[in-house]
Amino acid sequence: MFESHCAGLVMAGGRSSRMRRICATHKSLRTVEGVPLIEWNISSLLFHGIRNIFVAVNAREIELSEWIRGYGTDLAHSAGARLTTIVEDVPLGTIGAVTRLPSEIDPVLVVNVDNLTDLPLARMVEFHIGRGAAATIATHAEPFKIPFGRLETKQDDVTAYEEKPDIFVQISSGTCVFSRRAIDSMALKSRTDVPDLIRTLIASRERVAAFRHNSRWIDVNDEEALGRAHVLLEDRGDLWPGAEFRRNAHA
């Protein structure tokens, strides 16, 4: 399905400061339906055929590193995969960890540990390769409620009035694919965030592709979102990508 050197990278290097206002546990290990967010992500990568998986972690996150070395490694091995930790001794930003990947990896599929989605990841990688892109960003239309009345006007006349409507904005779904040339454009061991890298690629006239989807998606960045994630997966967890790997690992 994939080129032999395609890998997956789970970004879990943040300090999770927002969620830690309520609970001391790193958000990677917060659970939805009894399963840690990091396990949802790793099992999804396994489901989509990724067998070389890396996880970027902050050097101070001892509990998370121990989970990766223990249960996470067992989960990967149960699927014939390899799980490797990239330790950030200094913060590398939201994408800087890709510079720590072995040079033979091309491309890399990057997911954020606080996102839950049933995106067709394998199809996204194939889309990226087929277009010869330096980077591909998953994107969907996200609704935002305007806290005011929205008017439509024509010259001095009001032609329509809508109270506090939802508007749909095309946003990044937090999942990307990067080719080796995008990785090589970054400074080694330098802090880099995704928007900076994308702007650099566009300025260099590199192709940045948009993978549009209508998949289920949630950003689990606070307690309210964690509650919504429980509702989303309460009756659908067994249908979420990677359920068989989670069952085998817990057996």
C-alpha positions as protocol buffer text, in pm:
chain_id: "A"
residue {
  index: 1
  type: MET
  ca { x: 0 y: 0 z: 0 }
}
residue {
  index: 2
  type: PHE
  ca { x: 277 y: 241 z: 99 }
}
residue {
  index: 3
  type: GLU
  ca { x: 624 y: 307 z: -28 }
}
residue {
  index: 4
  type: SER
  ca { x: 858 y: 106 z: 194 }
}
residue {
  index: 5
  type: HIS
  ca { x: 1010 y: 410 z: 366 }
}
residue {
  index: 6
  type: CYS
  ca { x: 682 y: 576 z: 473 }
}
residue {
  index: 7
  type: ALA
  ca { x: 660 y: 623 z: 850 }
}
residue {
  index: 8
  type: GLY
  ca { x: 418 y: 768 z: 1102 }
}
residue {
  index: 9
  type: LEU
  ca { x: 497 y: 1035 z: 1359 }
}
residue {
  index: 10
  type: VAL
  ca { x: 273 y: 1108 z: 1659 }
}
residue {
  index: 11
  type: MET
  ca { x: 335 y: 1458 z: 1791 }
}
residue {
  index: 12
  type: ALA
  ca { x: 312 y: 1442 z: 2172 }
}
residue {
  index: 13
  type: GLY
  ca { x: 593 y: 1681 z: 2266 }
}
residue {
  index: 14
  type: GLY
  ca { x: 381 y: 1958 z: 2416 }
}
residue {
  index: 15
  type: ARG
  ca { x: 352 y: 2013 z: 2790 }
}
residue {
  index: 16
  type: SER
  ca { x: -29 y: 1987 z: 2792 }
}
residue {
  index: 17
  type: SER
  ca { x: -56 y: 2297 z: 3011 }
}
residue {
  index: 18
  type: ARG
  ca { x: -421 y: 2369 z: 2932 }
}
residue {
  index: 19
  type: MET
  ca { x: -554 y: 2029 z: 3034 }
}
residue {
  index: 20
  type: ARG
  ca { x: -319 y: 2010 z: 3331 }
}
residue {
  index: 21
  type: ARG
  ca { x: -508 y: 2292 z: 3498 }
}
residue {
  index: 22
  type: ILE
  ca { x: -762 y: 2022 z: 3589 }
}
residue {
  index: 23
  type: CYS
  ca { x: -561 y: 1699 z: 3584 }
}
residue {
  index: 24
  type: ALA
  ca { x: -185 y: 1646 z: 3625 }
}
residue {
  index: 25
  type: THR
  ca { x: -175 y: 1367 z: 3365 }
}
residue {
  index: 26
  type: HIS
  ca { x: -30 y: 1454 z: 3023 }
}
residue {
  index: 27
  type: LYS
  ca { x: -309 y: 1474 z: 2767 }
}
residue {
  index: 28
  type: SER
  ca { x: -157 y: 1185 z: 2569 }
}
residue {
  index: 29
  type: LEU
  ca { x: -253 y: 956 z: 2856 }
}
residue {
  index: 30
  type: ARG
  ca { x: -600 y: 1098 z: 2920 }
}
residue {
  index: 31
  type: THR
  ca { x: -854 y: 837 z: 2823 }
}
residue {
  index: 32
  type: VAL
  ca { x: -1160 y: 828 z: 2602 }
}
residue {
  index: 33
  type: GLU
  ca { x: -1375 y: 521 z: 2667 }
}
residue {
  index: 34
  type: GLY
  ca { x: -1089 y: 379 z: 2874 }
}
residue {
  index: 35
  type: VAL
  ca { x: -829 y: 415 z: 2597 }
}
residue {
  index: 36
  type: PRO
  ca { x: -548 y: 678 z: 2614 }
}
residue {
  index: 37
  type: LEU
  ca { x: -542 y: 931 z: 2333 }
}
residue {
  index: 38
  type: ILE
  ca { x: -198 y: 810 z: 2228 }
}
residue {
  index: 39
  type: GLU
  ca { x: -330 y: 455 z: 2193 }
}
residue {
  index: 40
  type: TRP
  ca { x: -617 y: 570 z: 1972 }
}
residue {
  index: 41
  type: ASN
  ca { x: -361 y: 735 z: 1743 }
}
residue {
  index: 42
  type: ILE
  ca { x: -108 y: 453 z: 1731 }
}
residue {
  index: 43
  type: SER
  ca { x: -373 y: 190 z: 1664 }
}
residue {
  index: 44
  type: SER
  ca { x: -516 y: 407 z: 1384 }
}
residue {
  index: 45
  type: LEU
  ca { x: -173 y: 427 z: 1219 }
}
residue {
  index: 46
  type: LEU
  ca { x: -142 y: 48 z: 1248 }
}
residue {
  index: 47
  type: PHE
  ca { x: -487 y: 4 z: 1091 }
}
residue {
  index: 48
  type: HIS
  ca { x: -378 y: 212 z: 792 }
}
residue {
  index: 49
  type: GLY
  ca { x: -67 y: 5 z: 728 }
}
residue {
  index: 50
  type: ILE
  ca { x: 203 y: 211 z: 899 }
}
residue {
  index: 51
  type: ARG
  ca { x: 460 y: -23 z: 1054 }
}
residue {
  index: 52
  type: ASN
  ca { x: 736 y: 224 z: 1144 }
}
residue {
  index: 53
  type: ILE
  ca { x: 600 y: 466 z: 1404 }
}
residue {
  index: 54
  type: PHE
  ca { x: 775 y: 741 z: 1598 }
}
residue {
  index: 55
  type: VAL
  ca { x: 643 y: 941 z: 1894 }
}
residue {
  index: 56
  type: ALA
  ca { x: 786 y: 1284 z: 1980 }
}
residue {
  index: 57
  type: VAL
  ca { x: 788 y: 1348 z: 2357 }
}
residue {
  index: 58
  type: ASN
  ca { x: 927 y: 1610 z: 2591 }
}
residue {
  index: 59
  type: ALA
  ca { x: 1225 y: 1484 z: 2792 }
}
residue {
  index: 60
  type: ARG
  ca { x: 1045 y: 1570 z: 3118 }
}
residue {
  index: 61
  type: GLU
  ca { x: 743 y: 1351 z: 3044 }
}
residue {
  index: 62
  type: ILE
  ca { x: 866 y: 1040 z: 3225 }
}
residue {
  index: 63
  type: GLU
  ca { x: 523 y: 875 z: 3260 }
}
residue {
  index: 64
  type: LEU
  ca { x: 453 y: 910 z: 2889 }
}
residue {
  index: 65
  type: SER
  ca { x: 797 y: 775 z: 2795 }
}
residue {
  index: 66
  type: GLU
  ca { x: 741 y: 475 z: 3021 }
}
residue {
  index: 67
  type: TRP
  ca { x: 402 y: 407 z: 2858 }
}
residue {
  index: 68
  type: ILE
  ca { x: 566 y: 412 z: 2513 }
}
residue {
  index: 69
  type: ARG
  ca { x: 846 y: 178 z: 2619 }
}
residue {
  index: 70
  type: GLY
  ca { x: 601 y: -60 z: 2785 }
}
residue {
  index: 71
  type: TYR
  ca { x: 244 y: -90 z: 2664 }
}
residue {
  index: 72
  type: GLY
  ca { x: 297 y: 118 z: 2349 }
}
residue {
  index: 73
  type: THR
  ca { x: 582 y: -105 z: 2232 }
}
residue {
  index: 74
  type: ASP
  ca { x: 373 y: -416 z: 2302 }
}
residue {
  index: 75
  type: LEU
  ca { x: 86 y: -267 z: 2101 }
}
residue {
  index: 76
  type: ALA
  ca { x: 313 y: -202 z: 1804 }
}
residue {
  index: 77
  type: HIS
  ca { x: 483 y: -542 z: 1826 }
}
residue {
  index: 78
  type: SER
  ca { x: 145 y: -718 z: 1829 }
}
residue {
  index: 79
  type: ALA
  ca { x: 96 y: -578 z: 1476 }
}
residue {
  index: 80
  type: GLY
  ca { x: 450 y: -649 z: 1357 }
}
residue {
  index: 81
  type: ALA
  ca { x: 542 y: -281 z: 1384 }
}
residue {
  index: 82
  type: ARG
  ca { x: 822 y: -82 z: 1544 }
}
residue {
  index: 83
  type: LEU
  ca { x: 770 y: 206 z: 1788 }
}
residue {
  index: 84
  type: THR
  ca { x: 1050 y: 457 z: 1851 }
}
residue {
  index: 85
  type: THR
  ca { x: 1064 y: 757 z: 2084 }
}
residue {
  index: 86
  type: ILE
  ca { x: 1201 y: 1093 z: 1970 }
}
residue {
  index: 87
  type: VAL
  ca { x: 1298 y: 1276 z: 2289 }
}
residue {
  index: 88
  type: GLU
  ca { x: 1288 y: 1655 z: 2269 }
}
residue {
  index: 89
  type: ASP
  ca { x: 1559 y: 1778 z: 2507 }
}
residue {
  index: 90
  type: VAL
  ca { x: 1458 y: 2129 z: 2402 }
}
residue {
  index: 91
  type: PRO
  ca { x: 1114 y: 2220 z: 2260 }
}
residue {
  index: 92
  type: LEU
  ca { x: 1114 y: 2172 z: 1883 }
}
residue {
  index: 93
  type: GLY
  ca { x: 774 y: 2327 z: 1811 }
}
residue {
  index: 94
  type: THR
  ca { x: 481 y: 2160 z: 1640 }
}
residue {
  index: 95
  type: ILE
  ca { x: 685 y: 2001 z: 1359 }
}
residue {
  index: 96
  type: GLY
  ca { x: 1057 y: 2033 z: 1442 }
}
residue {
  index: 97
  type: ALA
  ca { x: 1074 y: 1669 z: 1553 }
}
residue {
  index: 98
  type: VAL
  ca { x: 1063 y: 1552 z: 1191 }
}
residue {
  index: 99
  type: THR
  ca { x: 1427 y: 1661 z: 1159 }
}
residue {
  index: 100
  type: ARG
  ca { x: 1515 y: 1380 z: 1404 }
}
residue {
  index: 101
  type: LEU
  ca { x: 1377 y: 1111 z: 1172 }
}
residue {
  index: 102
  type: PRO
  ca { x: 1618 y: 877 z: 990 }
}
residue {
  index: 103
  type: SER
  ca { x: 1720 y: 1015 z: 651 }
}
residue {
  index: 104
  type: GLU
  ca { x: 1572 y: 722 z: 457 }
}
residue {
  index: 105
  type: ILE
  ca { x: 1214 y: 801 z: 566 }
}
residue {
  index: 106
  type: ASP
  ca { x: 1014 y: 954 z: 281 }
}
residue {
  index: 107
  type: PRO
  ca { x: 734 y: 1046 z: 325 }
}
residue {
  index: 108
  type: VAL
  ca { x: 618 y: 1077 z: 687 }
}
residue {
  index: 109
  type: LEU
  ca { x: 255 y: 1091 z: 801 }
}
residue {
  index: 110
  type: VAL
  ca { x: 223 y: 1324 z: 1100 }
}
residue {
  index: 111
  type: VAL
  ca { x: -69 y: 1313 z: 1347 }
}
residue {
  index: 112
  type: ASN
  ca { x: -130 y: 1513 z: 1663 }
}
residue {
  index: 113
  type: VAL
  ca { x: -191 y: 1312 z: 1978 }
}
residue {
  index: 114
  type: ASP
  ca { x: -482 y: 1533 z: 2086 }
}
residue {
  index: 115
  type: ASN
  ca { x: -677 y: 1478 z: 1764 }
}
residue {
  index: 116
  type: LEU
  ca { x: -921 y: 1192 z: 1719 }
}
residue {
  index: 117
  type: THR
  ca { x: -1034 y: 1122 z: 1363 }
}
residue {
  index: 118
  type: ASP
  ca { x: -1134 y: 839 z: 1133 }
}
residue {
  index: 119
  type: LEU
  ca { x: -959 y: 1006 z: 839 }
}
residue {
  index: 120
  type: PRO
  ca { x: -863 y: 764 z: 558 }
}
residue {
  index: 121
  type: LEU
  ca { x: -492 y: 800 z: 630 }
}
residue {
  index: 122
  type: ALA
  ca { x: -376 y: 548 z: 371 }
}
residue {
  index: 123
  type: ARG
  ca { x: -567 y: 730 z: 99 }
}
residue {
  index: 124
  type: MET
  ca { x: -420 y: 1060 z: 216 }
}
residue {
  index: 125
  type: VAL
  ca { x: -64 y: 927 z: 178 }
}
residue {
  index: 126
  type: GLU
  ca { x: -145 y: 793 z: -168 }
}
residue {
  index: 127
  type: PHE
  ca { x: -297 y: 1133 z: -258 }
}
residue {
  index: 128
  type: HIS
  ca { x: 22 y: 1306 z: -141 }
}
residue {
  index: 129
  type: ILE
  ca { x: 251 y: 1076 z: -339 }
}
residue {
  index: 130
  type: GLY
  ca { x: 35 y: 1095 z: -650 }
}
residue {
  index: 131
  type: ARG
  ca { x: 58 y: 1473 z: -657 }
}
residue {
  index: 132
  type: GLY
  ca { x: 431 y: 1488 z: -594 }
}
residue {
  index: 133
  type: ALA
  ca { x: 369 y: 1736 z: -313 }
}
residue {
  index: 134
  type: ALA
  ca { x: 628 y: 1855 z: -64 }
}
residue {
  index: 135
  type: ALA
  ca { x: 351 y: 1866 z: 196 }
}
residue {
  index: 136
  type: THR
  ca { x: -13 y: 1769 z: 217 }
}
residue {
  index: 137
  type: ILE
  ca { x: -252 y: 1902 z: 481 }
}
residue {
  index: 138
  type: ALA
  ca { x: -581 y: 1733 z: 572 }
}
residue {
  index: 139
  type: THR
  ca { x: -858 y: 1994 z: 570 }
}
residue {
  index: 140
  type: HIS
  ca { x: -1227 y: 2010 z: 649 }
}
residue {
  index: 141
  type: ALA
  ca { x: -1498 y: 2274 z: 693 }
}
residue {
  index: 142
  type: GLU
  ca { x: -1543 y: 2352 z: 1063 }
}
residue {
  index: 143
  type: PRO
  ca { x: -1851 y: 2544 z: 1188 }
}
residue {
  index: 144
  type: PHE
  ca { x: -1804 y: 2857 z: 1401 }
}
residue {
  index: 145
  type: LYS
  ca { x: -2094 y: 3047 z: 1556 }
}
residue {
  index: 146
  type: ILE
  ca { x: -2092 y: 3424 z: 1509 }
}
residue {
  index: 147
  type: PRO
  ca { x: -2206 y: 3590 z: 1835 }
}
residue {
  index: 148
  type: PHE
  ca { x: -2381 y: 3870 z: 1641 }
}
residue {
  index: 149
  type: GLY
  ca { x: -2650 y: 3913 z: 1382 }
}
residue {
  index: 150
  type: ARG
  ca { x: -2515 y: 3884 z: 1028 }
}
residue {
  index: 151
  type: LEU
  ca { x: -2648 y: 4122 z: 765 }
}
residue {
  index: 152
  type: GLU
  ca { x: -2647 y: 4100 z: 390 }
}
residue {
  index: 153
  type: THR
  ca { x: -2665 y: 4439 z: 227 }
}
residue {
  index: 154
  type: LYS
  ca { x: -2692 y: 4589 z: -116 }
}
residue {
  index: 155
  type: GLN
  ca { x: -2581 y: 4951 z: -118 }
}
residue {
  index: 156
  type: ASP
  ca { x: -2787 y: 5113 z: 162 }
}
residue {
  index: 157
  type: ASP
  ca { x: -3048 y: 4838 z: 192 }
}
residue {
  index: 158
  type: VAL
  ca { x: -3054 y: 4530 z: 417 }
}
residue {
  index: 159
  type: THR
  ca { x: -3150 y: 4227 z: 208 }
}
residue {
  index: 160
  type: ALA
  ca { x: -3120 y: 3957 z: 475 }
}
residue {
  index: 161
  type: TYR
  ca { x: -3074 y: 3924 z: 851 }
}
residue {
  index: 162
  type: GLU
  ca { x: -2952 y: 3606 z: 1021 }
}
residue {
  index: 163
  type: GLU
  ca { x: -2915 y: 3592 z: 1400 }
}
residue {
  index: 164
  type: LYS
  ca { x: -2593 y: 3432 z: 1531 }
}
residue {
  index: 165
  type: PRO
  ca { x: -2541 y: 3195 z: 1238 }
}
residue {
  index: 166
  type: ASP
  ca { x: -2282 y: 2922 z: 1199 }
}
residue {
  index: 167
  type: ILE
  ca { x: -2022 y: 2995 z: 935 }
}
residue {
  index: 168
  type: PHE
  ca { x: -1798 y: 2724 z: 791 }
}
residue {
  index: 169
  type: VAL
  ca { x: -1425 y: 2783 z: 771 }
}
residue {
  index: 170
  type: GLN
  ca { x: -1176 y: 2556 z: 595 }
}
residue {
  index: 171
  type: ILE
  ca { x: -926 y: 2455 z: 865 }
}
residue {
  index: 172
  type: SER
  ca { x: -628 y: 2226 z: 910 }
}
residue {
  index: 173
  type: SER
  ca { x: -732 y: 1891 z: 1055 }
}
residue {
  index: 174
  type: GLY
  ca { x: -395 y: 1855 z: 1231 }
}
residue {
  index: 175
  type: THR
  ca { x: -281 y: 1570 z: 1006 }
}
residue {
  index: 176
  type: CYS
  ca { x: -7 y: 1621 z: 746 }
}
residue {
  index: 177
  type: VAL
  ca { x: 221 y: 1430 z: 512 }
}
residue {
  index: 178
  type: PHE
  ca { x: 572 y: 1560 z: 443 }
}
residue {
  index: 179
  type: SER
  ca { x: 815 y: 1451 z: 175 }
}
residue {
  index: 180
  type: ARG
  ca { x: 1188 y: 1432 z: 241 }
}
residue {
  index: 181
  type: ARG
  ca { x: 1254 y: 1759 z: 59 }
}
residue {
  index: 182
  type: ALA
  ca { x: 1019 y: 1940 z: 300 }
}
residue {
  index: 183
  type: ILE
  ca { x: 1200 y: 1788 z: 598 }
}
residue {
  index: 184
  type: ASP
  ca { x: 1541 y: 1877 z: 453 }
}
residue {
  index: 185
  type: SER
  ca { x: 1433 y: 2240 z: 415 }
}
residue {
  index: 186
  type: MET
  ca { x: 1420 y: 2272 z: 795 }
}
residue {
  index: 187
  type: ALA
  ca { x: 1710 y: 2360 z: 1023 }
}
residue {
  index: 188
  type: LEU
  ca { x: 1826 y: 2060 z: 1224 }
}
residue {
  index: 189
  type: LYS
  ca { x: 1723 y: 2070 z: 1592 }
}
residue {
  index: 190
  type: SER
  ca { x: 1561 y: 2410 z: 1548 }
}
residue {
  index: 191
  type: ARG
  ca { x: 1215 y: 2496 z: 1680 }
}
residue {
  index: 192
  type: THR
  ca { x: 972 y: 2502 z: 1389 }
}
residue {
  index: 193
  type: ASP
  ca { x: 593 y: 2526 z: 1385 }
}
residue {
  index: 194
  type: VAL
  ca { x: 376 y: 2392 z: 1105 }
}
residue {
  index: 195
  type: PRO
  ca { x: 261 y: 2735 z: 975 }
}
residue {
  index: 196
  type: ASP
  ca { x: 625 y: 2848 z: 944 }
}
residue {
  index: 197
  type: LEU
  ca { x: 718 y: 2539 z: 744 }
}
residue {
  index: 198
  type: ILE
  ca { x: 417 y: 2569 z: 515 }
}
residue {
  index: 199
  type: ARG
  ca { x: 486 y: 2938 z: 448 }
}
residue {
  index: 200
  type: THR
  ca { x: 848 y: 2855 z: 365 }
}
residue {
  index: 201
  type: LEU
  ca { x: 745 y: 2580 z: 124 }
}
residue {
  index: 202
  type: ILE
  ca { x: 492 y: 2803 z: -51 }
}
residue {
  index: 203
  type: ALA
  ca { x: 747 y: 3085 z: -79 }
}
residue {
  index: 204
  type: SER
  ca { x: 989 y: 2835 z: -235 }
}
residue {
  index: 205
  type: ARG
  ca { x: 720 y: 2742 z: -491 }
}
residue {
  index: 206
  type: GLU
  ca { x: 693 y: 2391 z: -353 }
}
residue {
  index: 207
  type: ARG
  ca { x: 358 y: 2220 z: -391 }
}
residue {
  index: 208
  type: VAL
  ca { x: 145 y: 2208 z: -76 }
}
residue {
  index: 209
  type: ALA
  ca { x: -162 y: 1995 z: -139 }
}
residue {
  index: 210
  type: ALA
  ca { x: -497 y: 2004 z: 42 }
}
residue {
  index: 211
  type: PHE
  ca { x: -660 y: 1669 z: 123 }
}
residue {
  index: 212
  type: ARG
  ca { x: -1028 y: 1749 z: 170 }
}
residue {
  index: 213
  type: HIS
  ca { x: -1239 y: 1513 z: 379 }
}
residue {
  index: 214
  type: ASN
  ca { x: -1570 y: 1478 z: 563 }
}
residue {
  index: 215
  type: SER
  ca { x: -1441 y: 1239 z: 829 }
}
residue {
  index: 216
  type: ARG
  ca { x: -1525 y: 1263 z: 1197 }
}
residue {
  index: 217
  type: TRP
  ca { x: -1272 y: 1479 z: 1379 }
}
residue {
  index: 218
  type: ILE
  ca { x: -1228 y: 1632 z: 1721 }
}
residue {
  index: 219
  type: ASP
  ca { x: -947 y: 1832 z: 1882 }
}
residue {
  index: 220
  type: VAL
  ca { x: -923 y: 1715 z: 2245 }
}
residue {
  index: 221
  type: ASN
  ca { x: -753 y: 2017 z: 2401 }
}
residue {
  index: 222
  type: ASP
  ca { x: -962 y: 2081 z: 2714 }
}
residue {
  index: 223
  type: GLU
  ca { x: -1204 y: 1908 z: 2948 }
}
residue {
  index: 224
  type: GLU
  ca { x: -1511 y: 2008 z: 2746 }
}
residue {
  index: 225
  type: ALA
  ca { x: -1363 y: 1856 z: 2431 }
}
residue {
  index: 226
  type: LEU
  ca { x: -1270 y: 1541 z: 2625 }
}
residue {
  index: 227
  type: GLY
  ca { x: -1636 y: 1505 z: 2721 }
}
residue {
  index: 228
  type: ARG
  ca { x: -1745 y: 1548 z: 2359 }
}
residue {
  index: 229
  type: ALA
  ca { x: -1492 y: 1283 z: 2256 }
}
residue {
  index: 230
  type: HIS
  ca { x: -1655 y: 1040 z: 2501 }
}
residue {
  index: 231
  type: VAL
  ca { x: -1993 y: 1108 z: 2342 }
}
residue {
  index: 232
  type: LEU
  ca { x: -1848 y: 1066 z: 1991 }
}
residue {
  index: 233
  type: LEU
  ca { x: -1692 y: 727 z: 2068 }
}
residue {
  index: 234
  type: GLU
  ca { x: -1936 y: 591 z: 2326 }
}
residue {
  index: 235
  type: ASP
  ca { x: -2122 y: 374 z: 2077 }
}
residue {
  index: 236
  type: ARG
  ca { x: -1867 y: 377 z: 1794 }
}
residue {
  index: 237
  type: GLY
  ca { x: -1535 y: 288 z: 1957 }
}
residue {
  index: 238
  type: ASP
  ca { x: -1535 y: -64 z: 1815 }
}
residue {
  index: 239
  type: LEU
  ca { x: -1585 y: 81 z: 1466 }
}
residue {
  index: 240
  type: TRP
  ca { x: -1300 y: 331 z: 1498 }
}
residue {
  index: 241
  type: PRO
  ca { x: -983 y: 251 z: 1298 }
}
residue {
  index: 242
  type: GLY
  ca { x: -754 y: 13 z: 1485 }
}
residue {
  index: 243
  type: ALA
  ca { x: -1007 y: -153 z: 1716 }
}
residue {
  index: 244
  type: GLU
  ca { x: -863 y: -499 z: 1645 }
}
residue {
  index: 245
  type: PHE
  ca { x: -514 y: -390 z: 1751 }
}
residue {
  index: 246
  type: ARG
  ca { x: -645 y: -240 z: 2075 }
}
residue {
  index: 247
  type: ARG
  ca { x: -836 y: -562 z: 2150 }
}
residue {
  index: 248
  type: ASN
  ca { x: -533 y: -781 z: 2079 }
}
residue {
  index: 249
  type: ALA
  ca { x: -308 y: -567 z: 2298 }
}
residue {
  index: 250
  type: HIS
  ca { x: -554 y: -580 z: 2589 }
}
residue {
  index: 251
  type: ALA
  ca { x: -614 y: -956 z: 2554 }
}
